[in-house]
Amino acid sequence: MSLAFVVVAVALHVLSSLFWAGTTFALSRSGGLGLDALRRPQMAAATAAILSGIALWALLHRGGDGRAEHVLATGAAAALIAALIQFGLLRGGRALRGQRVAAGLLAVAALCMAVARYV
């Protein structure tokens, strides 16, 4: 495993996750103002976050069965469910509801990533 690859994967994961979660939180608080303009960038960021998360899991946690891996898996599941809800409810008033539900799930995902090292 190359250290440079891990650094790039972490940077991609963190930056795309921050954009995805940040825009989700902002859209859910603004009543969906700007939702149409941010739909594609959010989807791209979510895809990048999920794919880089999978790569990081394979590089750093494969075969691990400790508490940290369980917490990270919970966060990953929350993020995947957030993506399914958020991008499955793309039109009309349901899109805003999807953003709000996804915001809560992405907060859970972020919390899990933040505390996984300490459990």
DAGI-V533919 format. One record per helix or strand. SS is the DSSP state (hx for helix, st for strand). FROM is the first residue (numbers start at 1). TO is the last residue. Records with the same first field share a line. If there is no record, write none. Layout:
BEGIN
SS = FROM-TO ; FROM-TO
END
This chain:
BEGIN
hx = 3-29 ; 35-60 ; 67-88 ; 93-118
END
